[in-house]
Amino acid sequence: MASLIYVFYLGVCLSAWVTKIADSNVPKAENVRWVSLDFKTILTWTANASDHTYTVLYSWDDNNWNESPNCIQVSESECDLTNEFLAYDRAYSADIKTEPVMDYNNDQEELPHTFSPKFNPYRQSNISAVKFTVRAVDESRVMVNITDHLTGIYKDAKQLSIRDVLRNGLKYKISYWKSGSTGKRDIISDSSIAEVSELDAGVSYCFMVAAYIPSRTKTKQHGAWSKQHCTHGQRNTLQELSVGAWVGAVFSLFTVIIIVVTVTVLCCRQRNKPLHTSQSSQPI
C-alpha cells in the first residue's frame, strides 16, 4: 500500500515538473512598446522563436477588453491598432496573450499575458515634418503656406489630416532668421497660413516650420522640424543697378537725344531752304 502511495505522489510530482518545464518553454512577449507616427499606431514586442501565436486585446478602462480583429493568433510580433483607437484622446492599454497553435483545450488563465504601458494617441503620437511654401507679399512681408499632412486614420472612406484629428489643438511654430545669422525668431500660428512681417528689405531670410500642440507635455509638443527654405533678398530695381549700368543707361539716353536733335535740325533746314526758278534767256 505504501508503495502505491509513493508511486502516486511520484506521478503527481513528475506531472507538475513536466507542466512547469512546458510552461517555461511557452514564449512570453517582452520589450512591449508603442510606435506611433501621424496617428498610425502599432504595438510591437519581442519573443523567442516558437510555434506559438499571439492574440492582442485592448482596453481604455482596464475592465472591458476587446480583441483586435487583425491580431488574433498572429505569428508576427506587432499589431496595428490604428483603426481600434477611434476615440483619440484616451489612454489605452494592450494585453498580448501567448497561445498554442490549434490547441483550444488549454486553460486561458494559464497562458502567458504581457501588458503594455498606457498610450494616448492624441497626446503621444509623433508628428512628422510638414511641407510649406513662402511667398513674398512686399519687401518686408511674406506669406507662409503650410500643408496639413495626412494621418494613418480613415473615417467614412476619407483619410484624415492632422488638422481633422487635432482640430483647434494644432498650431504651427515658424522659426525664421537672416541668412548667415544665428539669431532666430519664432511665431505661433493658429492656422495653416501665416504672415511674417517686419522683415528687412533686400535681406535673405530662412524659414523652418513644425507642428505645435501646446496641450501636450513639453517633450511631445513639437512635431519634427521641416526642411529649411530660404528666400532671396528682393531690392528695388533702381537700387540694384550698378554704376556701369547707370553709365550705360545715361550714354544710351544722350545718344538717342543727339540723334533726335540732329534729325530735327536737318528736317528744319530742308524745309526752310529757298526755291530757285530757272529762267530761259530770250534773244534781243
Residue pairs with C-beta under 8 A, 6 or more apart in sequence:
23 110
25 50
26 50
26 52
26 98
26 100
26 111
26 112
27 47
27 48
27 49
27 50
27 52
27 98
27 112
28 47
28 98
28 112
28 114
29 45
29 46
29 47
29 54
29 77
29 96
29 98
29 112
29 114
30 45
30 46
30 47
30 114
31 45
31 46
32 43
32 44
32 45
32 94
32 96
32 114
32 115
32 116
32 117
33 43
33 44
33 45
33 116
33 117
34 41
34 42
34 43
34 44
34 116
34 117
34 119
34 124
35 41
35 42
35 43
35 44
36 42
36 119
36 121
36 124
36 125
36 126
37 125
37 126
37 127
37 128
37 152
38 125
38 126
38 127
38 128
38 149
38 150
38 151
38 152
38 162
39 82
39 88
39 121
39 125
39 151
39 152
39 153
39 160
39 162
39 165
40 80
40 82
40 151
40 152
40 153
41 80
41 81
41 82
41 85
41 119
41 121
41 125
41 152
42 78
42 79
42 80
42 81
42 82
43 56
43 78
43 79
43 81
43 94
43 96
43 116
44 77
44 78
45 54
45 77
45 78
45 96
45 114
46 77
47 54
47 77
47 98
51 100
51 101
52 98
52 99
52 100
52 101
53 73
53 74
53 75
53 98
53 99
53 100
53 101
54 71
54 73
54 74
54 75
54 76
54 77
54 79
54 96
54 97
54 98
54 99
55 67
55 71
55 72
55 73
55 74
55 96
55 97
55 99
56 67
56 68
56 71
56 72
56 74
56 79
56 81
56 94
56 95
56 96
56 97
57 65
57 66
57 67
57 68
57 94
57 95
57 97
58 65
58 66
58 68
58 81
58 84
58 85
58 92
58 93
58 94
58 95
59 65
59 66
59 92
59 93
59 95
60 87
60 90
60 91
60 92
60 93
62 93
65 95
66 84
68 79
68 81
68 84
70 79
70 80
71 79
71 80
71 81
73 99
73 101
79 94
79 96
81 92
81 94
82 152
82 153
83 153
83 154
85 92
85 121
86 153
86 155
88 121
88 122
88 165
89 120
89 121
89 122
89 123
90 120
90 122
91 118
91 119
91 120
92 118
92 119
92 120
92 121
93 115
93 116
93 117
93 118
93 119
94 115
94 116
94 119
95 113
95 114
95 115
95 116
96 113
96 114
96 115
96 116
97 108
97 111
97 112
97 113
98 111
98 112
98 113
99 106
99 111
100 106
122 165
122 166
122 169
123 215
123 216
123 217
123 220
124 216
124 220
126 220
126 223
126 224
127 162
127 211
127 213
127 223
127 224
128 149
128 223
128 224
129 210
129 223
129 224
129 225
129 226
129 227
130 146
130 147
130 148
130 149
130 172
130 209
130 210
130 211
130 223
130 226
131 146
131 147
131 149
131 226
132 144
132 145
132 146
132 147
132 207
132 209
132 226
132 229
133 144
133 145
133 229
134 142
134 143
134 144
134 145
134 207
134 229
134 231
135 142
135 143
135 145
136 142
136 231
136 234
137 143
137 195
139 199
139 201
139 202
139 234
139 235
139 236
140 197
140 198
140 199
140 200
140 201
141 195
141 196
141 197
141 199
142 195
142 196
142 199
142 205
142 231
143 193
143 194
143 195
143 196
144 174
144 189
144 193
144 194
144 195
144 196
144 207
144 209
145 192
145 193
146 172
146 189
146 192
146 193
146 194
146 209
147 192
148 161
148 162
148 163
148 170
148 192
149 161
149 162
150 159
150 160
150 161
150 162
151 159
151 160
151 161
151 162
151 164
151 165
153 159
153 160
153 165
154 160
155 164
162 170
162 211
163 170
163 192
166 213
168 190
169 213
169 214
169 215
170 211
170 212
170 213
171 188
171 189
171 190
171 211
171 212
171 213
171 214
172 188
172 189
172 192
172 194
172 209
172 210
172 211
172 212
173 186
173 187
173 188
173 189
173 209
173 210
173 211
173 212
173 222
174 186
174 187
174 188
174 189
174 194
174 196
174 207
174 208
174 209
175 184
175 185
175 186
175 207
175 208
175 209
175 210
175 225
176 184
176 185
176 187
176 196
176 205
176 206
176 207
176 208
177 183
177 184
177 185
177 205
177 206
178 200
178 203
178 204
178 205
178 206
179 203
179 204
179 205
179 206
179 230
187 194
187 196
188 212
196 207
199 205
201 234
201 235
202 233
202 234
202 235
202 236
202 239
203 233
204 230
204 231
204 232
204 233
205 230
205 231
206 228
206 229
206 230
206 231
207 228
207 229
207 230
207 231
208 225
208 226
208 227
208 228
208 229
209 225
209 226
210 222
210 223
210 224
210 225
210 226
211 222
211 223
212 221
212 222
212 223
213 220
213 221
213 223
214 221
241 249
